[in-house]
Amino acid sequence: MIEVTPQEFDFIRASIKSAYPTFNVMPDQYSIRMWYRMLGDLDYKLCETALMELFATHTYPPQISEIREKCAEYTVPHLKDQGEAWGEVQKAISQYGYYRQEEALESLTPIVREAVKRLGFREICLDENQDAVRAHFFKIYSTLIERKTNDAKLPPSILEAKNKYIAQLTTHENAAIEQQHRDQIAEEPERATPEYIDMLMREHGFKR
């Protein structure tokens, strides 16, 4: 995708001002720089087309988020709704069954596959309460759709920074869990000593 050049952004800014002449859009250099920073990664023709649609349907000037959202509508592949996604899962189960898990997962579209992996393919197959399984799948799938849709609106630099922070947080959380597990293991021998047992008995009023 070709990024918007400063000259092309001048045309974008001018078109917004021309479409909404009574509004004070990007009134100073600070706001101009911010708008360019947030829209500069977009393809110019894509951005222009999105703006034309927004001009035709919006009474007020479109905000940065609205422009990026409209551009994302043009570029993000169609995502199935909950019912379609669940139907895809049921088709895979019917075709491959419980024992051919890898083939079943491979047949799914990526985002449906991720939702199934989080819930567990075997659990979906074996759980007798399919209404509850379906509801749980819908919840997971909706969360993934929302995240994917939101990420598609972000400039690449911001998305990269976001994913970096999330990865760092996950690493810290995993390290804390591992340390807690090691501490628990280290305490086990101490709890098995006669002294520890005597202390517990005294606390509960027992005598040895």
VEXKOL-468377 format. One record per residue: residue number from 1; residue in three letters; x negated, y, z negated of N, C-alpha, C in turn. Coordinates in nm, 4 decimals, always signed. Atoms other than C-alpha are relative to their C-alpha. Layout:
N
ATOM pos code    neast   nnorth      nup   caeast  canorth     caup    ceast   cnorth      cup
ATOM NUM  ALA        X        Y        Z        X        Y        Z        X        Y        Z
...
END
This chain:
208
ATOM pos code    neast   nnorth      nup   caeast  canorth     caup    ceast   cnorth      cup
ATOM   1  MET  -0.0836  -0.1188  +0.0000  +0.0000  +0.0000  +0.0000  -0.0880  +0.1251  +0.0000
ATOM   2  ILE  +0.0774  -0.1229  -0.0110  -0.1337  +0.3450  +0.0987  +0.0509  +0.1007  -0.1022
ATOM   3  GLU  -0.0394  -0.0942  +0.1038  -0.1339  +0.5966  -0.1853  +0.0314  +0.1369  +0.0591
ATOM   4  VAL  -0.0365  -0.1355  -0.0414  +0.0111  +0.9451  -0.1592  -0.1220  +0.0908  -0.0106
ATOM   5  THR  +0.1106  -0.0955  +0.0022  -0.2524  +1.2026  -0.0649  +0.0488  +0.1314  -0.0608
ATOM   6  PRO  -0.0429  -0.1301  +0.0527  -0.2519  +1.5503  -0.2229  +0.0832  +0.0790  +0.1000
ATOM   7  GLN  -0.0758  -0.0719  -0.1018  -0.1281  +1.6939  +0.1071  +0.1418  -0.0563  +0.0123
ATOM   8  GLU  -0.1325  +0.0624  -0.0079  +0.1565  +1.4432  +0.1241  +0.0827  +0.0322  -0.1234
ATOM   9  PHE  -0.0740  -0.0337  +0.1211  +0.2467  +1.5174  -0.2353  +0.0543  +0.1418  +0.0080
ATOM  10  ASP  -0.0509  -0.1359  -0.0198  +0.2800  +1.8842  -0.1416  +0.1317  -0.0030  +0.0768
ATOM  11  PHE  -0.1247  +0.0144  -0.0752  +0.5455  +1.7784  +0.1101  +0.1106  -0.0566  -0.0888
ATOM  12  ILE  -0.0986  +0.0567  +0.0923  +0.7194  +1.5696  -0.1568  +0.0533  +0.1078  -0.0932
ATOM  13  ARG  -0.0399  -0.1073  +0.0919  +0.7217  +1.8615  -0.3978  +0.0872  +0.1027  +0.0708
ATOM  14  ALA  -0.0760  -0.0984  -0.0768  +0.8447  +2.0983  -0.1283  +0.1389  -0.0520  +0.0353
ATOM  15  SER  -0.1305  +0.0560  -0.0364  +1.1237  +1.8606  -0.0266  +0.0943  -0.0016  -0.1196
ATOM  16  ILE  -0.0843  -0.0019  +0.1199  +1.2492  +1.8313  -0.3850  +0.0484  +0.1417  -0.0277
ATOM  17  LYS  -0.0376  -0.1396  +0.0223  +1.2459  +2.2081  -0.4246  +0.1014  +0.0475  +0.1035
ATOM  18  SER  -0.0923  -0.0413  -0.1060  +1.4230  +2.2517  -0.0899  +0.1380  -0.0620  -0.0191
ATOM  19  ALA  -0.1279  +0.0683  +0.0203  +1.6911  +1.9960  -0.1773  +0.0761  +0.0554  -0.1204
ATOM  20  TYR  -0.0615  -0.0544  +0.1215  +1.7545  +2.1613  -0.5146  -0.0552  +0.1407  -0.0248
ATOM  21  PRO  +0.0611  -0.1338  +0.0058  +1.6759  +2.5312  -0.4618  +0.0299  +0.0786  -0.1272
ATOM  22  THR  -0.0353  -0.0757  +0.1208  +1.8479  +2.6494  -0.7801  -0.0658  -0.0549  -0.1261
ATOM  23  PHE  +0.0655  +0.0609  +0.1157  +1.6390  +2.4250  -1.0076  -0.1497  +0.0302  +0.0025
ATOM  24  ASN  +0.1421  -0.0330  +0.0121  +1.2917  +2.5077  -1.1352  -0.0803  -0.1293  -0.0159
ATOM  25  VAL  +0.0699  +0.1287  +0.0021  +1.1167  +2.1815  -1.0422  -0.1508  +0.0213  +0.0094
ATOM  26  MET  +0.1463  -0.0124  +0.0026  +0.7440  +2.1498  -1.1223  -0.0430  +0.1470  +0.0031
ATOM  27  PRO  +0.0219  -0.1449  -0.0006  +0.7090  +2.5156  -1.2250  -0.1449  +0.0445  -0.0167
ATOM  28  ASP  +0.1379  -0.0424  +0.0240  +0.3368  +2.5137  -1.3113  -0.0973  -0.1108  +0.0390
ATOM  29  GLN  +0.1033  +0.0951  -0.0413  +0.0073  +2.3376  -1.2399  -0.0028  -0.1248  -0.0882
ATOM  30  TYR  +0.0004  +0.1149  +0.0907  +0.0397  +2.1142  -1.5460  +0.1061  -0.1025  +0.0411
ATOM  31  SER  -0.1066  +0.0916  -0.0409  +0.3724  +1.9687  -1.4351  -0.0288  -0.0598  +0.1371
ATOM  32  ILE  +0.0364  +0.0519  -0.1327  +0.2466  +1.9342  -1.0764  -0.1002  -0.1147  -0.0141
ATOM  33  ARG  +0.1005  +0.1051  +0.0203  -0.0549  +1.7341  -1.1950  +0.0620  -0.1251  -0.0622
ATOM  34  MET  -0.0659  +0.1146  +0.0626  +0.1651  +1.5149  -1.4141  +0.0833  -0.0771  +0.1013
ATOM  35  TRP  -0.0813  +0.0664  -0.1017  +0.4046  +1.4422  -1.1286  -0.0887  -0.0759  +0.0980
ATOM  36  TYR  +0.0880  +0.0684  -0.0954  +0.1183  +1.3575  -0.8952  -0.0644  -0.1228  -0.0643
ATOM  37  ARG  +0.0587  +0.1143  +0.0709  -0.0397  +1.1335  -1.1569  +0.0982  -0.1166  -0.0060
ATOM  38  MET  -0.1007  +0.1042  +0.0163  +0.2875  +0.9437  -1.1959  +0.0563  -0.0530  +0.1317
ATOM  39  LEU  -0.0529  +0.0435  -0.1299  +0.3744  +0.9207  -0.8252  -0.1084  -0.0271  +0.1032
ATOM  40  GLY  +0.1075  +0.0063  -0.0986  +0.0343  +0.9229  -0.6566  -0.0338  -0.1382  +0.0511
ATOM  41  ASP  +0.0325  +0.1358  -0.0448  +0.0053  +0.5433  -0.6337  +0.0991  -0.0531  +0.1027
ATOM  42  LEU  -0.1048  +0.0481  -0.0899  +0.3211  +0.5115  -0.4214  -0.0365  +0.0219  +0.1461
ATOM  43  ASP  +0.0117  -0.0210  -0.1440  +0.3296  +0.4714  -0.0461  +0.0845  +0.1216  +0.0383
ATOM  44  TYR  -0.0687  -0.1257  -0.0313  +0.4270  +0.8059  +0.1060  +0.1349  -0.0248  +0.0671
ATOM  45  LYS  -0.1246  +0.0263  -0.0720  +0.6903  +0.6685  +0.3462  +0.1043  -0.0625  -0.0925
ATOM  46  LEU  -0.0896  +0.0608  +0.0976  +0.8379  +0.4575  +0.0680  +0.0592  +0.1064  -0.0914
ATOM  47  CYS  -0.0442  -0.1069  +0.0897  +0.8558  +0.7576  -0.1635  +0.0956  +0.0951  +0.0718
ATOM  48  GLU  -0.0845  -0.0904  -0.0791  +1.0049  +0.9746  +0.1115  +0.1393  -0.0597  +0.0202
ATOM  49  THR  -0.1291  +0.0668  -0.0194  +1.2785  +0.7192  +0.1839  +0.0807  -0.0025  -0.1291
ATOM  50  ALA  -0.0677  +0.0011  +0.1297  +1.3594  +0.6857  -0.1855  +0.0564  +0.1378  -0.0328
ATOM  51  LEU  -0.0459  -0.1362  +0.0272  +1.3850  +1.0630  -0.2161  +0.1211  +0.0357  +0.0846
ATOM  52  MET  -0.1136  -0.0307  -0.0860  +1.6198  +1.0900  +0.0814  +0.1284  -0.0627  -0.0550
ATOM  53  GLU  -0.1183  +0.0644  +0.0589  +1.8556  +0.8403  -0.0822  +0.0433  +0.0722  -0.1268
ATOM  54  LEU  -0.0328  -0.0709  +0.1238  +1.8349  +1.0217  -0.4146  +0.0596  +0.1372  +0.0292
ATOM  55  PHE  -0.0556  -0.1302  -0.0373  +1.8978  +1.3575  -0.2476  +0.1467  -0.0141  +0.0405
ATOM  56  ALA  -0.1361  +0.0208  -0.0510  +2.2114  +1.2140  -0.0876  +0.0984  -0.0413  -0.1087
ATOM  57  THR  -0.0892  +0.0552  +0.1027  +2.3484  +1.0695  -0.4111  -0.0088  +0.0701  -0.1352
ATOM  58  HIS  +0.0193  -0.0649  +0.1298  +2.2245  +1.2943  -0.6934  +0.0267  +0.1506  +0.0079
ATOM  59  THR  -0.0274  -0.1436  +0.0069  +2.3591  +1.6365  -0.7850  -0.1182  +0.0755  -0.0580
ATOM  60  TYR  +0.1135  -0.0634  +0.0663  +2.0554  +1.7102  -1.0002  -0.1311  -0.0588  +0.0515
ATOM  61  PRO  +0.1295  +0.0489  -0.0497  +1.6858  +1.6764  -0.9124  -0.0376  -0.1330  -0.0650
ATOM  62  PRO  +0.0410  +0.1286  +0.0574  +1.5595  +1.3188  -0.9585  -0.1233  +0.0155  -0.0872
ATOM  63  GLN  +0.1156  +0.0001  +0.0877  +1.3172  +1.2592  -1.2410  -0.1020  -0.1032  +0.0487
ATOM  64  ILE  +0.1060  +0.0937  -0.0389  +0.9905  +1.0671  -1.2112  +0.0483  -0.1439  -0.0123
ATOM  65  SER  -0.0454  +0.1379  +0.0231  +1.1490  +0.7549  -1.3575  +0.1012  -0.0439  +0.1048
ATOM  66  GLU  -0.1007  +0.0344  -0.1008  +1.4377  +0.7676  -1.1085  -0.0643  -0.0261  +0.1357
ATOM  67  ILE  +0.0701  +0.0200  -0.1272  +1.2013  +0.7987  -0.8122  -0.0715  -0.1343  -0.0004
ATOM  68  ARG  +0.0717  +0.1272  +0.0080  +0.9891  +0.5057  -0.9288  +0.0981  -0.1176  -0.0026
ATOM  69  GLU  -0.1000  +0.1066  +0.0039  +1.2979  +0.2983  -1.0023  +0.0554  -0.0272  +0.1393
ATOM  70  LYS  -0.0524  +0.0167  -0.1355  +1.4327  +0.3606  -0.6518  -0.1038  -0.0651  +0.0905
ATOM  71  CYS  +0.1066  +0.0632  -0.0788  +1.0972  +0.2704  -0.4954  -0.0123  -0.1481  -0.0345
ATOM  72  ALA  +0.0090  +0.1400  +0.0425  +1.0911  -0.0502  -0.7012  +0.1130  -0.0828  +0.0597
ATOM  73  GLU  -0.1129  +0.0715  -0.0605  +1.4336  -0.1445  -0.5628  -0.0336  -0.0457  +0.1412
ATOM  74  TYR  +0.0354  +0.0330  -0.1384  +1.2829  -0.1433  -0.2132  -0.1090  -0.1065  +0.0086
ATOM  75  THR  +0.1202  +0.0839  -0.0099  +0.9725  -0.3446  -0.2975  +0.0052  -0.1283  -0.0821
ATOM  76  VAL  -0.0074  +0.1199  +0.0843  +1.0639  -0.5958  -0.5717  +0.0954  -0.1001  +0.0643
ATOM  77  PRO  -0.0885  +0.1013  -0.0589  +1.2061  -0.9226  -0.4330  +0.1285  -0.0150  -0.0808
ATOM  78  HIS  -0.1280  +0.0223  +0.0682  +1.5677  -1.0033  -0.5138  -0.0173  -0.1023  -0.1119
ATOM  79  LEU  +0.0075  +0.0899  +0.1147  +1.5894  -1.1595  -0.8582  +0.1383  -0.0575  -0.0274
ATOM  80  LYS  -0.1277  +0.0665  +0.0232  +1.8612  -1.4123  -0.9285  +0.0610  +0.0442  -0.1324
ATOM  81  ASP  -0.0648  -0.0283  +0.1271  +2.1206  -1.3359  -1.1918  -0.0038  -0.1259  -0.0868
ATOM  82  GLN  +0.0090  +0.1107  +0.0958  +2.1604  -1.5612  -1.4950  +0.0645  -0.1278  +0.0532
ATOM  83  GLY  -0.0709  +0.1170  -0.0506  +2.4143  -1.7910  -1.3336  -0.0742  -0.0691  +0.1127
ATOM  84  GLU  +0.0762  +0.0571  -0.1109  +2.2069  -1.8379  -1.0181  -0.1246  -0.0718  -0.0512
ATOM  85  ALA  +0.1215  +0.0601  +0.0558  +1.8942  -1.9082  -1.2228  +0.0316  -0.1320  -0.0701
ATOM  86  TRP  -0.0388  +0.1235  +0.0690  +2.0730  -2.1661  -1.4389  +0.0397  -0.1079  +0.1002
ATOM  87  GLY  -0.0337  +0.0949  -0.1054  +2.2103  -2.3286  -1.1249  -0.1241  -0.0609  +0.0625
ATOM  88  GLU  +0.1271  +0.0505  -0.0531  +1.8539  -2.3590  -0.9956  -0.0605  -0.1044  -0.0934
ATOM  89  VAL  +0.0519  +0.0952  +0.0994  +1.7520  -2.5332  -1.3185  +0.0775  -0.1312  +0.0069
ATOM  90  GLN  -0.0829  +0.1204  -0.0056  +2.0445  -2.7758  -1.2995  -0.0272  -0.0808  +0.1265
ATOM  91  LYS  +0.0319  +0.0685  -0.1254  +1.9612  -2.8563  -0.9380  -0.1319  -0.0756  -0.0120
ATOM  92  ALA  +0.1302  +0.0652  +0.0186  +1.5990  -2.9348  -1.0330  +0.0128  -0.1234  -0.0887
ATOM  93  ILE  -0.0211  +0.1146  +0.0895  +1.7133  -3.1617  -1.3169  +0.0694  -0.1134  +0.0743
ATOM  94  SER  -0.0742  +0.1010  -0.0756  +1.9572  -3.3407  -1.0881  -0.0883  -0.0691  +0.1033
ATOM  95  GLN  +0.0830  +0.0548  -0.1074  +1.6955  -3.3875  -0.8165  -0.1181  -0.0807  -0.0522
ATOM  96  TYR  +0.1242  +0.0629  +0.0463  +1.3904  -3.4837  -1.0241  +0.0149  -0.0769  -0.1309
ATOM  97  GLY  -0.0221  +0.0728  +0.1238  +1.5267  -3.5978  -1.3587  -0.1010  +0.0328  -0.1091
ATOM  98  TYR  +0.0796  -0.0243  +0.1205  +1.3624  -3.6095  -1.7002  -0.1470  -0.0369  +0.0181
ATOM  99  TYR  +0.1354  +0.0545  -0.0067  +1.0514  -3.8074  -1.6010  -0.0896  +0.0690  +0.1031
ATOM 100  ARG  +0.0802  -0.0665  -0.1035  +0.9371  -3.5906  -1.3065  -0.0055  +0.1503  -0.0286
ATOM 101  GLN  -0.0010  -0.1382  +0.0474  +0.8861  -3.2718  -1.5021  -0.0825  +0.0928  +0.0883
ATOM 102  GLU  +0.0881  -0.0867  -0.0773  +0.5946  -3.1332  -1.3010  +0.0615  +0.0351  +0.1351
ATOM 103  GLU  -0.0632  -0.0256  -0.1293  +0.7783  -3.1714  -0.9717  +0.1208  +0.0921  -0.0156
ATOM 104  ALA  -0.1174  -0.0840  +0.0250  +1.0911  -3.0162  -1.1187  -0.0406  +0.1453  -0.0219
ATOM 105  LEU  +0.0468  -0.1356  +0.0266  +0.9009  -2.7139  -1.2484  -0.0544  +0.0654  +0.1261
ATOM 106  GLU  +0.0587  -0.0531  -0.1226  +0.7176  -2.6738  -0.9189  +0.1076  +0.0458  +0.0980
ATOM 107  SER  -0.1081  -0.0349  -0.0923  +1.0501  -2.6533  -0.7350  +0.0693  +0.1312  -0.0364
ATOM 108  LEU  -0.0668  -0.1210  +0.0479  +1.1623  -2.3512  -0.9400  -0.0729  +0.1256  +0.0459
ATOM 109  THR  +0.0627  -0.1291  -0.0271  +1.1007  -1.9874  -0.8519  -0.0792  +0.0418  -0.1239
ATOM 110  PRO  +0.0920  -0.0280  +0.1112  +0.8239  -1.8375  -1.0708  +0.0661  +0.0484  -0.1285
ATOM 111  ILE  -0.0566  -0.0562  +0.1230  +1.0384  -1.6380  -1.3128  +0.0945  -0.0995  -0.0671
ATOM 112  VAL  -0.0851  +0.1049  +0.0574  +1.2881  -1.9248  -1.3583  -0.0877  -0.1060  -0.0656
ATOM 113  ARG  +0.0937  +0.0978  +0.0554  +0.9948  -2.1610  -1.4143  -0.0532  +0.0465  -0.1351
ATOM 114  GLU  +0.0520  -0.0524  +0.1264  +0.8564  -1.9343  -1.6853  +0.1043  -0.0103  -0.1108
ATOM 115  ALA  -0.1070  +0.0100  +0.0998  +1.1924  -1.9239  -1.8638  +0.0186  -0.1446  -0.0457
ATOM 116  VAL  -0.0155  +0.1422  +0.0333  +1.2204  -2.3044  -1.8488  -0.1155  -0.0474  -0.0873
ATOM 117  LYS  +0.1155  +0.0400  +0.0799  +0.8673  -2.3492  -1.9844  +0.0120  +0.0511  -0.1430
ATOM 118  ARG  -0.0142  -0.0544  +0.1350  +0.9449  -2.1237  -2.2787  +0.1051  -0.0773  -0.0798
ATOM 119  LEU  -0.1050  +0.0749  +0.0685  +1.2591  -2.3173  -2.3604  -0.0369  -0.1468  -0.0147
ATOM 120  GLY  +0.0403  +0.1405  +0.0020  +1.1093  -2.6574  -2.2764  +0.0858  -0.0831  +0.0938
ATOM 121  PHE  -0.0760  +0.0762  -0.0992  +1.2088  -2.8712  -1.9788  +0.0657  -0.1226  -0.0621
ATOM 122  ARG  -0.0558  +0.1206  +0.0627  +1.2565  -3.1878  -2.1845  +0.1145  +0.0350  -0.0947
ATOM 123  GLU  -0.1055  -0.0425  +0.0919  +1.4619  -2.9995  -2.4415  +0.1283  +0.0318  +0.0765
ATOM 124  ILE  -0.1171  -0.0312  -0.0823  +1.6922  -2.8728  -2.1664  +0.0686  -0.1286  +0.0457
ATOM 125  CYS  -0.0544  +0.1265  -0.0504  +1.7350  -3.2259  -2.0328  +0.0700  -0.0806  -0.1090
ATOM 126  LEU  -0.0450  +0.0930  +0.1034  +1.7938  -3.4002  -2.3659  +0.1010  +0.0584  -0.0983
ATOM 127  ASP  -0.0896  -0.0607  +0.0989  +1.9857  -3.1493  -2.5770  +0.1460  -0.0234  +0.0399
ATOM 128  GLU  -0.1404  +0.0295  -0.0288  +2.3499  -3.2575  -2.6009  +0.0870  +0.1247  -0.0011
ATOM 129  ASN  -0.0769  -0.1252  +0.0061  +2.4687  -2.9041  -2.6767  -0.0439  +0.0909  +0.1154
ATOM 130  GLN  +0.0427  -0.0741  -0.1179  +2.4316  -2.7679  -2.3252  +0.0478  +0.1450  -0.0002
ATOM 131  ASP  -0.0466  -0.1388  +0.0095  +2.6355  -2.4562  -2.4034  -0.1029  +0.0855  -0.0739
ATOM 132  ALA  +0.1016  -0.0725  +0.0766  +2.3769  -2.3526  -2.6622  -0.1290  +0.0130  +0.0795
ATOM 133  VAL  +0.1211  -0.0039  -0.0827  +2.0902  -2.4418  -2.4279  +0.0135  +0.1067  +0.1081
ATOM 134  ARG  -0.0231  -0.0991  -0.1054  +2.2424  -2.2336  -2.1499  -0.0065  +0.1425  -0.0555
ATOM 135  ALA  +0.0019  -0.1331  +0.0619  +2.2945  -1.9363  -2.3825  -0.1427  +0.0426  -0.0333
ATOM 136  HIS  +0.1398  -0.0284  +0.0327  +1.9329  -1.9598  -2.4998  -0.0791  +0.0307  +0.1263
ATOM 137  PHE  +0.0671  -0.0245  -0.1281  +1.8116  -1.9805  -2.1394  +0.0356  +0.1382  +0.0533
ATOM 138  PHE  -0.0436  -0.1318  -0.0481  +2.0180  -1.6751  -2.0443  -0.0751  +0.1119  -0.0729
ATOM 139  LYS  +0.0675  -0.1023  +0.0803  +1.8596  -1.4771  -2.3280  -0.1462  +0.0141  +0.0413
ATOM 140  ILE  +0.1408  -0.0021  -0.0404  +1.5038  -1.5750  -2.2318  -0.0148  +0.0576  +0.1399
ATOM 141  TYR  +0.0076  -0.0446  -0.1391  +1.5666  -1.5177  -1.8616  +0.0264  +0.1503  +0.0106
ATOM 142  SER  -0.0313  -0.1434  -0.0026  +1.7220  -1.1744  -1.9217  -0.1178  +0.0829  -0.0486
ATOM 143  THR  +0.1176  -0.0701  +0.0519  +1.4189  -1.0693  -2.1259  -0.1105  +0.0056  +0.1043
ATOM 144  LEU  +0.1033  +0.0047  -0.1036  +1.1824  -1.1803  -1.8484  +0.0353  +0.0907  +0.1167
ATOM 145  ILE  -0.0450  -0.0864  -0.1096  +1.3900  -1.0017  -1.5821  -0.0206  +0.1465  -0.0363
ATOM 146  GLU  +0.0145  -0.1385  +0.0453  +1.3933  -0.6809  -1.7850  -0.1466  +0.0421  +0.0005
ATOM 147  ARG  +0.1428  -0.0316  +0.0041  +1.0165  -0.6969  -1.8353  -0.0578  +0.0137  +0.1406
ATOM 148  LYS  +0.0509  -0.0034  -0.1371  +0.9449  -0.7713  -1.4689  +0.0484  +0.1256  +0.0725
ATOM 149  THR  -0.0566  -0.1183  -0.0641  +1.1768  -0.4936  -1.3514  -0.0667  +0.1265  -0.0518
ATOM 150  ASN  +0.0647  -0.1172  +0.0586  +1.0233  -0.2441  -1.5924  -0.1443  +0.0129  +0.0470
ATOM 151  ASP  +0.1397  -0.0027  -0.0442  +0.6672  -0.3411  -1.4964  -0.0116  +0.0461  +0.1450
ATOM 152  ALA  +0.0032  -0.0388  -0.1416  +0.7515  -0.2898  -1.1283  +0.0101  +0.1507  +0.0179
ATOM 153  LYS  -0.0145  -0.1455  -0.0082  +0.8279  +0.0759  -1.2018  -0.1257  +0.0741  -0.0437
ATOM 154  LEU  +0.1160  -0.0669  +0.0587  +0.4948  +0.1478  -1.3711  -0.1119  +0.0195  +0.1014
ATOM 155  PRO  +0.1229  -0.0151  -0.0790  +0.1881  +0.2940  -1.2003  -0.0992  -0.1095  -0.0386
ATOM 156  PRO  +0.0930  +0.1104  +0.0290  -0.0824  +0.0233  -1.1726  -0.0931  +0.0272  -0.1178
ATOM 157  SER  +0.0933  -0.0307  +0.1089  -0.3189  +0.2039  -1.4102  +0.0673  -0.0123  -0.1362
ATOM 158  ILE  -0.0733  +0.0085  +0.1262  -0.0523  +0.2257  -1.6807  +0.0351  -0.1449  -0.0315
ATOM 159  LEU  -0.0317  +0.1414  +0.0204  +0.0538  -0.1364  -1.6301  -0.1233  -0.0765  -0.0459
ATOM 160  GLU  +0.1249  +0.0662  +0.0395  -0.3093  -0.2481  -1.6565  -0.0340  +0.0301  -0.1452
ATOM 161  ALA  +0.0289  -0.0379  +0.1385  -0.3587  -0.0518  -1.9792  +0.0977  -0.0674  -0.0964
ATOM 162  LYS  -0.1019  +0.0649  +0.0834  -0.0321  -0.1896  -2.1205  -0.0339  -0.1466  -0.0227
ATOM 163  ASN  +0.0329  +0.1428  +0.0112  -0.1311  -0.5500  -2.0467  -0.1266  -0.0216  -0.0823
ATOM 164  LYS  +0.1230  +0.0099  +0.0780  -0.4742  -0.4875  -2.1972  +0.0300  +0.0101  -0.1491
ATOM 165  TYR  -0.0352  -0.0171  +0.1409  -0.3248  -0.3635  -2.5251  +0.0764  -0.1217  -0.0530
ATOM 166  ILE  -0.0762  +0.1179  +0.0408  -0.0813  -0.6561  -2.5365  -0.0928  -0.1190  -0.0217
ATOM 167  ALA  +0.0957  +0.1105  +0.0118  -0.3671  -0.9029  -2.4785  -0.0844  +0.0143  -0.1266
ATOM 168  GLN  +0.0788  -0.0237  +0.1207  -0.5727  -0.7416  -2.7560  +0.0813  -0.0323  -0.1253
ATOM 169  LEU  -0.0866  +0.0260  +0.1150  -0.2791  -0.7568  -2.9971  +0.0217  -0.1495  -0.0183
ATOM 170  THR  -0.0195  +0.1452  +0.0064  -0.2158  -1.1221  -2.9105  -0.1238  -0.0692  -0.0546
ATOM 171  THR  +0.1257  +0.0576  +0.0477  -0.5839  -1.2031  -2.9689  -0.0153  +0.0194  -0.1502
ATOM 172  HIS  +0.0104  -0.0280  +0.1436  -0.5793  -1.0347  -3.3108  +0.0989  -0.0856  -0.0796
ATOM 173  GLU  -0.1010  +0.0790  +0.0705  -0.2566  -1.2118  -3.4095  -0.0405  -0.1470  -0.0063
ATOM 174  ASN  +0.0437  +0.1401  -0.0018  -0.3922  -1.5513  -3.3034  -0.1168  -0.0227  -0.0957
ATOM 175  ALA  +0.1139  +0.0113  +0.0909  -0.7153  -1.4882  -3.4949  +0.0465  +0.0003  -0.1453
ATOM 176  ALA  -0.0522  -0.0058  +0.1369  -0.5164  -1.3972  -3.8066  +0.0681  -0.1310  -0.0384
ATOM 177  ILE  -0.0673  +0.1278  +0.0263  -0.3072  -1.7147  -3.7777  -0.1022  -0.1106  -0.0236
ATOM 178  GLU  +0.1046  +0.1013  +0.0154  -0.6189  -1.9295  -3.7337  -0.0724  +0.0148  -0.1329
ATOM 179  GLN  +0.0669  -0.0230  +0.1273  -0.7847  -1.7667  -4.0345  +0.0883  -0.0442  -0.1163
ATOM 180  GLN  -0.0929  +0.0434  +0.1040  -0.4743  -1.8258  -4.2452  +0.0025  -0.1522  -0.0099
ATOM 181  HIS  +0.0004  +0.1469  -0.0016  -0.4763  -2.1903  -4.1379  -0.1272  -0.0543  -0.0645
ATOM 182  ARG  +0.1268  +0.0434  +0.0601  -0.8450  -2.2256  -4.2315  +0.0011  +0.0203  -0.1507
ATOM 183  ASP  -0.0077  -0.0268  +0.1436  -0.7786  -2.0667  -4.5708  +0.0853  -0.1051  -0.0710
ATOM 184  GLN  -0.0869  +0.1016  +0.0595  -0.4968  -2.3126  -4.6364  -0.0712  -0.1339  -0.0113
ATOM 185  ILE  +0.0761  +0.1251  +0.0029  -0.7206  -2.6061  -4.5461  -0.1048  +0.0029  -0.1108
ATOM 186  ALA  +0.1037  -0.0129  +0.1024  -0.9934  -2.4732  -4.7757  +0.0578  -0.0131  -0.1402
ATOM 187  GLU  -0.0624  +0.0072  +0.1318  -0.7461  -2.4562  -5.0649  +0.0424  -0.1416  -0.0374
ATOM 188  GLU  -0.0524  +0.1338  +0.0278  -0.6325  -2.8184  -5.0310  -0.0875  -0.0806  -0.0962
ATOM 189  PRO  +0.0832  +0.0765  +0.0950  -0.9367  -2.9819  -5.2023  +0.0121  +0.0516  -0.1425
ATOM 190  GLU  -0.0110  -0.0583  +0.1331  -0.9044  -2.7392  -5.4919  +0.1297  -0.0431  -0.0678
ATOM 191  ARG  -0.1282  +0.0387  +0.0572  -0.5397  -2.8318  -5.5375  +0.0018  -0.1465  -0.0433
ATOM 192  ALA  +0.0032  +0.1427  +0.0352  -0.6338  -3.1995  -5.5666  -0.0840  -0.0279  -0.1239
ATOM 193  THR  +0.0877  +0.0226  +0.1152  -0.8730  -3.1515  -5.8620  +0.0824  -0.0221  -0.1261
ATOM 194  PRO  -0.0707  +0.0218  +0.1279  -0.7759  -3.2694  -6.2134  +0.0330  +0.1310  -0.0700
ATOM 195  GLU  -0.0234  -0.1282  +0.0653  -0.8109  -2.9131  -6.3392  +0.1246  +0.0683  +0.0558
ATOM 196  TYR  -0.1153  -0.0640  -0.0636  -0.5539  -2.7872  -6.0884  +0.1293  -0.0707  -0.0410
ATOM 197  ILE  -0.1173  +0.0771  +0.0408  -0.3133  -3.0681  -6.1774  +0.0372  +0.0310  -0.1447
ATOM 198  ASP  -0.0259  -0.0350  +0.1401  -0.3528  -2.9917  -6.5516  +0.0668  +0.1366  -0.0105
ATOM 199  MET  -0.0565  -0.1342  +0.0038  -0.2759  -2.6263  -6.4862  +0.1475  -0.0023  +0.0393
ATOM 200  LEU  -0.1391  +0.0091  -0.0431  +0.0452  -2.7129  -6.2990  +0.0870  -0.0639  -0.1077
ATOM 201  MET  -0.0775  +0.0673  +0.1038  +0.1571  -2.9470  -6.5758  +0.0249  +0.0928  -0.1175
ATOM 202  ARG  -0.0184  -0.0947  +0.1105  +0.0991  -2.6802  -6.8418  +0.1026  +0.1065  +0.0366
ATOM 203  GLU  -0.0948  -0.1026  -0.0431  +0.2936  -2.4253  -6.6381  +0.1442  -0.0494  -0.0079
ATOM 204  HIS  -0.1353  +0.0555  +0.0007  +0.5926  -2.6594  -6.6265  +0.0345  -0.0703  -0.1321
ATOM 205  GLY  -0.0310  +0.0523  +0.1326  +0.5697  -2.7654  -6.9927  -0.0249  -0.1473  -0.0188
ATOM 206  PHE  +0.0312  +0.1427  +0.0130  +0.4324  -3.1156  -6.9371  -0.1335  -0.0174  -0.0718
ATOM 207  LYS  +0.1252  +0.0341  +0.0662  +0.1583  -3.2835  -7.1401  -0.0562  -0.1257  +0.0629
ATOM 208  ARG  +0.0655  +0.1196  -0.0542  -0.0963  -3.5357  -7.0163  -0.0383  -0.0915  -0.1143
END
